[in-house]
Amino acid sequence: MTHTSFPSQSSNLLHQRLEDALQNGSEIRIRTHDAGFIGIPIHLDAEFVELVYLYVNDEDYEDDTTNPYGRTVWLIKLSDITAIAYPFKTWSKQDLERWLEEDTLAPEPDNR
């Protein structure tokens, strides 16, 4: 993994989230004006983020069983990014159900 910190970007939330994903090896989703990308950041600098996406070849598309896996790498210009989705917190099914139940049982705030 390669990364470079830029002091002027320390307040840039997009750059912070990309840096976190790079450090944690987290899969992220990126939207640009006309495309979407999914992958794990492997490089980040002042202008670009590089994502790698590993996948299993589609059997209908590829009959070659000797190479069932593939890899795509995208180099995306940071100024083209319009949105990013990243993992924030995960729950087990039981934890989520308990959280939803607690939320429904919580009293409504008094907005007087």
N, C-alpha and C positions, 0 to 999 in steps of 0.2 A: 504494500500500500504506500502510495506517495501522497504527501500533502504539504502545503506551505501555508503558514499563517500570515495574514496580512492585517496589521494593526488597524488600518483604516476600515476594515470590514468587520471589526469586532462587534459593531452595533447592527450589522446587517443580519436580520433574522433568517433569511433564506440561506445565507452562507453558514450561519451557525447550525441550522438543521442539517445541511449537507455535511458539514464537518462532523457532527454527532453520528450521522449514519455511516460515514467513512470510518470513524474510530470504532464503532460498535459492530460493523459488518452487517448493518440492517438493510433489508430490502425496502426500497422506496418506489413511489410512483411519481412521475413528473409529467406535467402537461405543458405544452407549448401552444402557440396560436393554432397550429394545425395538426398536432400529433400528440400521442401519449407514449410514455416509456416506463418500463418496469425493470429494476435491476438493483444491484449492490454497487455502491460507489467504490471505485478502485483508485481514482485520482481526482484531485480537486485543486484548482489554482484560481487566480484572480479572474479568469475569463471562462473557463470550461470545467465541467464535471464529466467524468468518464464512468459509465455504468456497464457492468457485465451482467448478462442474463443467461442462465443455464437452463436447458429444457430437454425434454424427450421428444425426438422426432415423431411426427404424426404418422401412424401406420398407413393411412390412406394416401398420404403425400409421398412417403418414402418407403420403398420396399426393401431397402438395404438394412438387414438386421445386424450386420457387422459393425455399423456405426449408429447405434440408436440414440446417441446424445448429441446435442449441439450447443453452440455458444455464440451469442451475439454481443458485440460491444458497441455502445453508442458514445460518441463524443458530442456533448450538448453545450451550446453557448449559454452561459448563465443569464445573459440579458434577454434570451428568448423564452425563459421559463416564466409561465404565468401562474402555476400552482404546483405544490408538492404535497404528497401524502406520505406520512411516515408512521411507524408503530409508536404508540404512546404508552399504552398499558394493555395487558391481556388479562382475561379472567377465565376461570373454569366455568362450566355451565352452572354449577351450584353457586359459585360466587356471584355470577351475573343474576341468577334468579333471586338470590338473597338481596342483592343491591336493588333490583327492581321492586321487590316487595317492600323494602324499607322506604324507598322513594315514594311509593303509593301510600304508605301509611303515615308519612310525614305530614304534619299539619300545614295548611296553606298559610303563607305569610300574611300578616295583618297590614294592609296598605292604607292605613288611615292618614 
